[in-house]
Amino acid sequence: MNQITYIAYILISILIVIYVGNVCYKNGKVYILSYFPNDINFGNGINKLLRIAYYLLNIGLAIWTLNSIKNIKNIVTAILEISQRLSFILLIIATLHFINIYTVYIIHKHLKNQ
């Protein structure tokens, strides 16, 4: 039962991370380019870099947390374990999104003052 839980957790985590990453990338492009209207390549580069870092960190975190999954004896335990881990990943995603928005704002503010 543990292997099925591992596979389900990793697949769901990766799907969520990729979906949210693509949505943030597409919608974030407008946000980032509004900060860097004179340098579109720089804005696109930042947006791509944020997406790659986001993927690596969140997928890595999902895989890293596998070592602490409890022994799964039934489907209820599997669902509870997957739900608990996915909620942790979603919390990390929300935190990283806020940090990314704030970082882009700080970069913009710094470049504007120069």
Order of alpha helices (4+ residues) and beta strands (2+ residues): alpha-alpha-alpha
